[in-house]
Amino acid sequence: MTGHSLRLRRAASWGLTTGFRLGLWLLLTADVGRFNLIAGLTLAVVLPRARSRLASPGLLLHSLWAVLLSIPQAYAEAVTMTLRPHRLERFTSLKGSGSQSSLVVFLEVFRITLTPLTIALGRRPDGNYLVHELGREQRK
């Protein structure tokens, strides 16, 4: 990898991480005023960075997109759970990206745990996640 592409990759990762932190800050505070934006951006820049491997910007964007797509699914599952009980429990394996980047791992676990019917229990050595799922019993 050339020096230029490594710098570009680091800059993209830094920008995505900073944007993600700022987005989380705005979601937590529910305030998009000028002062809150400045405070959130300052915190996003000043907080220490993880010393993990850099993930490709494409993988970060893919993981972030998967989280955004799981939000409507989470609402649908919450309504379904309210209307019809889910009493069947099972453990499954969900394919992960295999990335060593802490941000990508966080986004994958967040996506799994965001939906009310699933929770990530751990990560296996092969990069897959052990997931506890609630389901409905099949009618016979």
C-alpha positions in Angstrom: 0.0 0.0 0.0 1.4 3.4 -1.0 1.9 6.2 1.5 -0.7 8.3 -0.3 -3.4 5.6 -0.2 -2.7 4.9 3.5 -3.0 8.6 4.4 -6.3 8.8 2.4 -7.6 5.7 4.1 -6.7 7.1 7.5 -8.4 10.4 6.7 -11.5 8.6 5.5 -11.6 6.5 8.7 -11.0 9.5 10.9 -13.9 11.4 9.1 -16.3 8.5 9.4 -15.4 8.0 13.1 -15.8 11.7 13.8 -19.1 11.8 11.9 -20.4 8.7 13.8 -19.4 10.2 17.1 -21.1 13.5 16.3 -24.2 11.7 15.1 -24.4 9.7 18.3 -24.0 13.0 20.3 -26.8 14.6 18.4 -29.1 11.6 18.9 -28.3 11.5 22.6 -28.9 15.2 23.2 -31.7 15.6 20.7 -30.5 19.2 20.1 -29.1 20.4 16.8 -28.5 24.0 17.9 -25.2 25.8 17.1 -23.7 25.4 20.5 -24.6 21.7 20.8 -23.1 21.1 17.3 -19.8 22.8 18.4 -19.7 20.9 21.7 -20.4 17.6 19.9 -17.8 18.2 17.2 -15.3 19.2 19.9 -15.9 16.0 21.8 -15.8 13.9 18.7 -12.4 15.3 17.8 -10.9 15.3 21.3 -12.0 11.9 22.5 -9.2 9.3 22.1 -9.1 7.1 19.1 -9.0 3.3 19.2 -5.7 1.8 18.4 -7.1 -0.9 16.2 -6.7 -1.8 12.6 -8.1 0.5 10.1 -11.2 -0.7 8.3 -11.8 0.2 4.7 -14.2 3.2 4.3 -16.4 0.9 2.2 -16.7 -1.6 5.0 -17.5 1.2 7.5 -20.2 2.6 5.2 -21.6 -0.8 4.5 -21.9 -1.5 8.3 -23.4 1.9 8.9 -25.9 1.3 6.1 -26.9 -2.0 7.7 -27.6 -0.3 11.0 -29.8 2.3 9.3 -31.7 -0.4 7.5 -32.3 -2.3 10.8 -34.1 0.6 12.4 -37.4 0.0 10.5 -37.0 -3.7 11.2 -36.7 -2.9 14.9 -39.9 -1.0 14.9 -41.7 -3.8 13.0 -40.4 -6.4 15.4 -41.5 -4.3 18.4 -45.0 -4.0 17.1 -45.1 -7.8 16.3 -43.8 -8.7 19.7 -46.5 -6.5 21.3 -49.3 -8.1 19.3 -48.2 -11.7 19.2 -46.0 -13.3 21.9 -42.7 -14.8 20.9 -41.9 -17.7 23.3 -39.5 -19.8 21.2 -35.9 -19.3 22.0 -33.0 -20.4 19.8 -29.3 -19.8 19.4 -28.1 -19.1 15.9 -24.9 -18.0 14.2 -24.9 -14.8 12.2 -22.2 -14.0 9.7 -20.0 -11.1 10.5 -17.6 -9.2 8.3 -14.5 -10.7 10.0 -13.1 -7.2 10.5 -10.7 -6.5 13.4 -11.8 -2.8 13.4 -13.4 -2.0 16.7 -15.8 0.5 15.0 -17.0 -2.2 12.5 -17.4 -4.7 15.3 -19.4 -2.2 17.4 -21.7 -1.4 14.4 -22.3 -5.1 13.8 -23.1 -5.8 17.4 -25.3 -2.7 17.6 -27.2 -3.8 14.5 -27.9 -7.2 16.0 -28.9 -5.9 19.4 -31.0 -3.0 18.1 -33.8 -5.3 17.1 -35.8 -6.5 20.0 -35.9 -10.2 19.0 -32.1 -10.7 18.9 -29.1 -10.0 21.1 -25.5 -10.7 20.3 -23.9 -13.0 22.9 -20.4 -13.1 21.6 -18.1 -13.3 18.7 -16.6 -16.5 17.5 -13.0 -16.9 16.3 -14.2 -17.2 12.7 -15.8 -13.7 12.9 -19.4 -14.9 13.2 -21.7 -13.9 16.1 -23.5 -16.1 18.5 -27.0 -14.7 18.6 -30.0 -15.4 20.9 -33.2 -15.1 19.0 -36.9 -15.0 20.1 -39.3 -16.5 17.6 -42.9 -17.6 17.3 -43.9 -21.2 17.7 -44.9 -22.8 14.4 -48.5 -23.8 14.2 -49.1 -27.5 13.4 
